Amino acid sequence: MRSHRRTALVVAAAGLALLTGCSSGGSAAPATGGSGGRAAAPALTATPSPTTVADTQQLPLRAFAASPQELTGIAKAQGLLTQDCMKRLGFASWQPNNADLTKAGKDDMPTPYGFLNEAQAAQYGFHAPGSIGGAKTNSSPMNPAEFTALSGLKSPTGGEPAGGSTPPGGCTGEADRKLKGDKPPAADVYGDLTGQSMNRTKADARVVAATTEWASCMKQRGYAYGNPESLSTESWGPTVTQREIDTAKADVACTRQTNLSGIAFGVQSAIQKQLIEQHDNELKAYRAAIQSQLDQAAAVLREHGQ
C-alpha cells in the first residue's frame, strides 16, 4: 500500500506544479528599461537582515500563488476524485496519499544565498534533518493494471491494461479535469516572473558584490567556494562528517557577516514589485484560475462529507 500512495503522490504533484510555479526561466515578456533595453535595477528602500529561511520566502509574488494550505485542500479533493474513479475501474482498495503540504519543507535548509541556521549546521551540516538515520522501507511495484488505471500510461513492468474504460490520463487526469473544468490552463505567469526575478537577482551588482564578499570570508576561513550554490555540488556522502559541519558553520558565519541573504532578498523583492506592476492583469487572471480550483475543491470535499 505504501508504494501505491507514493506513486499517487508523484502523479498528483505533477498536477499541482502549475499552482506552485516552479519555473526557473519563464516565457513572460521580460521587463525592460534603462539603457540597452535591460530592466533597470530597482532602488532599495531598506535591506532586511533575515535570520531564517522562512524570512527570505515571503516575496511579493507569493501573494498570487497557492498557499500550502490551499494546495493541501486541492490535493485532498483530487485524491477523493481519483479514488472515486479507481473504485469505478475495480480498484476498491486504492487510497489517496492525503499528504499535508503545510508540513513540507520546514527544515531551515541552505539557500542559493547562504545558510542561516547555525544550530542545524552544527548538527546536520548540509543534510536535511529527516534524511539522517531515517527508516528505509521495502515496497513492491504497483500492480501494472492499477498503474495504468491511475496514470493512463502503460506500466513499465508490463502486464494487462486496467479493466474497464480508463479515462485519458488515467484517474489522475480525470480528477484534474474535474477540478480545472473545461477552461484552457492558465499560463504559468507566476513561475515565469519568479524565474525572471531569480535571474535578475543573481546578476544584480549588489548581489554579485555581496557574493564576492561571502567568498572572501569563506576563503579566510580556509574554504575555497565562489558562491553558496557551489556547496550543493559537493558529494557530502550519506552521513554527516566533521568537515561538512565545519563548512556549513562557516557558511552560516559568512552569510550573516556579509548579509548576503538579506541583500538578495531585498533586491528580489524590489524586482518582483516592478514585475507585479508590469503584469498585474496576467497575475490577477492566474490567481483567479487558482481560486476557481479552490471553489471546485471545496465543493468536492462537501460532496464527500469533508
N, C-alpha and C positions, 0 to 999 in steps of 0.2 A: 504493500500500500504506500510505503514511503516513496518508492520510485514513481508511482502514479502521481502523487502530489507534487513531487519535484518537477516532473515533466509538465504538469498543468501550470505550475508557476512560471516556467520558462516560456510556455506558449502564451500565457496571459501577459507576461511582461512585454512581449512584442506588441501586443495590442495597446499597451499603455505608454509606449515610447513617445507617441505623438504628444501626450499630455505633459510629459516631463521635459520635453525639449532638449534632448541630449545631443544636439548638433555641435560639431566642432568647427564648422566653416560657415555655411549659410549661403542662401541664394537671394535673400532680400537685397535690394539695391543698396550698396554701401553709401553711407553719408559722406558728402564731400563738402569742401570749404577750404578757404585759405589758398595758398599757392600750390600749383601743380595738381589741383583737383583733389588733394588729400584732405581728409577730415581734420579740422583744426583741433588741437589738443585743448580740452576744456580746462578752465581755471579751477583751482580747488579753494573752497572757502574754509575748509578745515581738514586736517589729516588725523584720522582716528588712530588709536593705539589698541587694537584688539588683543584680547587675552585668550580667546578660544576660537576654534574653527567656526563655531556657530555665529560668532560675531562677524565673520567675513562672508557669511552666506546670505545675509539679509540685503540683497541687492535690489535696486528698483524694479527690474523686470520681473522679479519673483511675484509681484502683485498680480500678474496676468497668468501665471502658471497654476496648475492644480496643486493644492497643498497635499502633504502626506495623508491628512485626514480625508480629503476628498478622493484621493487615489484609492485609499482603503475601501471607501464606500463603493466606488465604481468597480473595483476588483471583486468585491463581495457579490455585487449584483451580477457581474459577468460570470462568476463561479456558479451562481444559482441557475442562470440561464443555460450554462454549459451542462450542468448536472441534469436539468430537465431533458435536454437533447440526448445526453448519453443514456439516460433511462429509456427514452423512446427507441433508441437503437439497440437496446438489450443489455446495457451495462449498468445494471441497477446498483452495483457496489461502488461505482466510481464516486469519489468525494473531491470537492474543490480544496485547494490549499488553505484558503482563508488567512493568508499572511497579513499581519498588522504592519502596514508600511510606515506607520508613525514611529515604530521602534527601529527602523532600519537606519544604518549609518550614524549611530550615536557615538561611536568612538571618535575621539578628538585626534584624527589622523593627520599626517603631514599634508601640506598643500603645495602647489607649484610655487608658492611664495613663502615657504618655510613652515617649520614645526613650532607649535606654541605650548605644548603640554609637557613640562619638564618631568613631572611625576610619571607620566605614561612612557616617556622616552627612557627614563631610568629603569623601568621595569620590563618594557617590551621592545625597546629600540624602535625600529620602523615597522614591526609586525603589528597587525591588528590583534587586540587582546583576545578575541574569540578564536583566533587561528592557532593559538598555542595550547597544546595538550588537549585539543578537542576530541571527542569520541568519533571514531570513524565507523560508518555504517556500511554493511554489505547489503546491496539491493540487487534484485534481479531485473532484467529488462522488462519493459512493459509488453504485455500481450500485443502482437502485431495488429490484430484486428481492432483492439482497443485504441492503439496509437493512431490508426487510420481514422477511426471514428472521431477522435479528439482533434486531430490536426488536418484531416483531409489529404494527408500525404501517405505514400506507400512506405511501410515500415522498412528500415534498412536491414532488418533481420529476416525479412521475407514473411511468409505466411499468407493466409487468405485475407482478403479485404473484409471490412466490417459488414455485418449483415444489415439489411435494411437499406434505406436511401440516405446515404451520407451527404449532408449539405456541402456546398462549395466552401472550402476552407475548414471543413470539419465542424464539430460542435462549437469550437472556439470561434471560428469565423461567423457562425450563425449568431452566437451571443453578441459578438462585436457589432454586427449589423443591426441587431435589435436595439442596442444602446445608442448607436450613432444615427439610426434612421436611414432614410434614403438620400440624405444630403451628401454632396461630394465632400471628401475630407478637407478640413481647413488646412491651409498652408501652414507649415511649421514656422511661423514668423518669430515665435518666441525662441526657438532653437537657433534660427538664423541670426537673429540680433544678439543673442547671447554669445554665439560664436564670433560675431564681429567685435563685440566688446572685449572678448578674451584676447583676440589677436591684436587689437589696438592697444590694450593694456600692456601686453608683453612687449610691444615695440615702443611704448611711451618713454621719452627721455628720462623722466623722473623715476620710472620703474627700472629702467636699464641702469641708471646711476646707483640706485639702492641695491640692485642685484650685484653690481660690481663691488660695492662696499661689503655686502654679505660674503662674497667670495674671498675678499681680502681678510675679513675677520676669520673665516674658516682656515685660510692658509696660515694665519698667525697661530692658530691652534693645532697646526700640523695636518690639515686635511685639504687636499687639492681638488676642489669641486668648483665648477664655473657658475652653477646655479642650483637651487634646491631640487629642481626636476631631475638633475643628473643623479641624485641619490636613489631615485626609483629604479635606475638601470642596474644597480648593484645586485649581485647574487648573494643575498644575505643568508640564504640557507633556511632549512626548516626550523632550526632552533635559534634562540637569541644568544649572540656571543657578546663578550665584553667590548670588542671592537665596535660592534654595531651600536651598543648602548652609548659608548663614548662619542661616537659620531653623531648619534641622534641628540645627545645632550649639547654638543657643540652647535648643532643646527638650531636648537631652541635658543641658546645664548646669543648666537649671531642674528637670528631673526628678530629677537627682542632689541638687541643693541642697535640695529640698523632700522628697525620698524619697517622692514620690507613688506610684511603682510599688510600693515596699516596704509602704507603709501599705495600699494597695488589696489587695495580695497577702495580707497578714496578716489583713485584715478578711474577704476572700472565703474564705480557708482556715478561719477560725473559723466562718463561716456554713455552709460545707459540712460541717463536723464536726457541727453541730447537725442539719442535714438528714439526714446519714447515720444518726444515732441515731434520727430520727423515721421513716425509710423503709428501715430495714435489710432487712426481708424482701423488699420490692419490688426493692431493688438486688441482693440475692442472686439473685433469680429472673432479673433482667436479665442478670447475669453468667453464670448457668447456661445461658441461651439462647445466649450468645456461645460458651461452652465447647462446647456441642453442635455448633455450626457448625465450630468448630476441629477437633473429633474427626472430623466428616464430611469436612472439607477434607483432613485428614491421610490418611484412607482413600482419597480420590480421588487424591492425589499418589502414594500407594503403588501404586495400580492402574495408574498411568501411568508407573511406574518412576522416580519423582522423590521 
